């Protein structure tokens, strides 16, 4: 039996954007057969940020309900994971810390390794809590996935933030000790500092992801991990939801199983419901898969969930969590569905306008139009400083 650390995810909440573009609308514009989007990559719509939304406003909106429920006491660390950073020096977490009114006796830092960053944050948080079980760590994973218009990556954009409170005696999920890690220097996806849109070699990325599944699983089993049959479900990083299916078939095949599509659907089916309407949210994607699973499953009490976190470049980790008795009383299913349902659909022309928006870089006073109806907004860029406001 795998070791149980009794440290894990105490609460989880997510936020996404003001706007949504359906793949039907995208396909209508670019002539793609809708089957390629709906079945081929497994995506139905993608979240599109308003001009006054960014990783900070989404991160703060995801974290605010955690602070409202638990208060800020005991939070001495905020780890903000992102690959759509807004500043080369200052952590986006410092803005979130300020917007949420948390105590000055807090350490705040930003972490980066593509879509893997939030899992590093989770593991580092567990280390901090192990050192002092009275402390809680706020992990925020927020990203805007942006590719060039009319590129293959365009259909796999999206945006969201997940906030998790990590602590001892967690109410949702205990993260188990064994972990399998894997790193390989590959150029499947990257974003040089001077570019807003990421560069991606889609086929290379699928291959690199599958290799990382093998590598991290191998290391996981060598460190005393569970057998595949012990898991009730598997959450994968989902740059597009069909990737989870490719990855899981690959894992089962690597473990010597014949591929049984009913089993694959059973293992993954509930984990794609949020990602397939939000799109890729990079660091947040894996934890949106967890939210979708917990919000929809009948009862997972005491069951093990497998996690495969992949970040291009590439770093991966396979680990497991066991679901805590009584977890259903702490879920935020209604708020999660509302975050998705509240988005306003945009047509293709409006989406392109939003996609093309960027701030002038002259250091002037640039106010943003009030578009978001969310709790936080980016009000202006003034003297090269981002100015946020709460509602
Ligand atoms: N009906 C049903 N399925 C269809 C279809 C149709 N009319 N037309 C195509 N498809 C299927 C293809 O067979 C393929 O499925 P398969 O992969 O199981 O073979 C799938 O749709 C995608 O088609 P493909 O031709 O590979 O699409 P593409 O060249 O546009 O690339 C991605 C798709 C996902 C690779 C591309 O969008 C991408 O690179 N996205 C970015 C991914 C990323 O961010 N990676 C880094 C982080 S992990």
Boltz pocket constraint, residues with backbone or C-beta under 6 A from the ligand:
constraints:
  - pocket:
      binder: B
      contacts: [[A, 33], [A, 34], [A, 35], [A, 36], [A, 37], [A, 39], [A, 40], [A, 41], [A, 115], [A, 152], [A, 153], [A, 154], [A, 155], [A, 156], [A, 188], [A, 189], [A, 200], [A, 201], [A, 202], [A, 203], [A, 205], [A, 209], [A, 239], [A, 240], [A, 280], [A, 310], [A, 312]]
      max_distance: 6.0
